[in-house]
């Protein structure tokens, strides 16, 4: 009987932990949904592959989801910037955990250059290494010629 009671207690504790974890995940999902309602959001792997773009980002830059999902972030950049040392440094700093904020050159789907006011934030995994990068874009301004 003691074995049964101990196992029952262990199962109840495990169930309580599972319920707490489920509640925390729901809370985090709600938080992220609130951010997505207010901001243009781009989620990428640590290698720069676009995993997700919310409708605000797609509308801001004129893209359809299939034109971005699975593509490297550089498809949003001018070719000169994508080939530059600044771009290489930008990604190197992101994957080592540094947040990048400021104005960044980008290309609208119709081909014109824009400047994004954005924050690129690395998301670190359990080992402290960036597993994803989330870009929060405040605005896009057409580049002056």
WOWONOR-V514476 format. One record per helix or strand of 2 or more residues. SS is the DSSP state (~ for helix, > for strand). FROM is the first residue (numbers start at 0). TO is the last residue. If there is no record, write none. Layout:
<<SS/FROM/TO> <SS/FROM/TO>>
This chain:
<<~/1/37> <>/39/44> <>/48/52> <~/54/60> <~/64/67> <~/72/75> <~/78/81> <~/84/94> <>/99/106> <>/112/123> <>/129/141>>
